[in-house]
Amino acid sequence: MSFSMFFNFEKVSSKIIESEIQQMDDCNTLRENGMEEEQMNMDHFINNLYHGSIAAVFIVNLFETALNTILTRRLEIEEIEILKASHTIKLQLICKIYNVDFAILKGDHSYEVLQLIIKLRNDITHFKTNDIGDGHYLVKGISIPLGTTKRYHLEDLFSKSFIEECYHGTIHFLSLLCDKCGLLLNKDCEIIDSDGNGSLCEFIVDKSSVDE
């Protein structure tokens, strides 16, 4: 009897995200004696910017990889044009096939959180200009220039609490999606796993196979 092996990249992303978050804090600003306005605590902010950027990229990677796992492994879809499609199109297709009301998913708070981290990932991946204003020090309240996350400032976006919220929100949304589709989010799988160890060898599995 032959067994199949699986490369669960969602687990790689999760480990990277959790490691990066652990190296962050919420101390991006300071106001010392003599300061007219609150400034960025540059040592902390640069550290949080570095680790938060990595975490943001891999949170979105985790989300897209999970969607692709559902499409290719659970639905056996191999059309490259579908796999190259946007997150929204993939999500709508999954909902259509599983007869899930997309509007209900969008109404969950975790979907809003997910959209925030996708916007942040897009803003830093497609960074457009480096001009953030006049002066010789960075003050609180500046947004990513020409970014889509205008109502969130740098000190908020690249904080441990925000990135952590986005990570947990993404996991919650994926769990909700799986539950609605009769699937199971299996965070206990290994990065490289085999069905020789049982049915729980992928990041997303059919609930029916687990019940059996």
Salt bridges, closest charged atoms under 4 A:
GLU20 OE1 - HIS51 ND1 2.55
ASP25 OD2 - HIS44 ND1 2.61
GLU38 OE1 - LYS140 NZ 3.38
GLU64 OE1 - HIS87 NE2 3.36
GLU64 OE2 - LYS90 NZ 3.09
ASP108 OD2 - HIS172 NE2 3.48
GLU112 OE1 - HIS109 ND1 3.51
GLU112 OE2 - ARG151 NH2 3.80
GLU155 OE2 - HIS153 ND1 3.87
GLU165 OE2 - HIS109 NE2 3.97
ASP179 OD1 - LYS207 NZ 2.62
GLU202 OE1 - ARG73 NE 2.81
GLU202 OE2 - ARG74 NH2 3.30
ASP206 OD2 - ARG74 NE 3.49
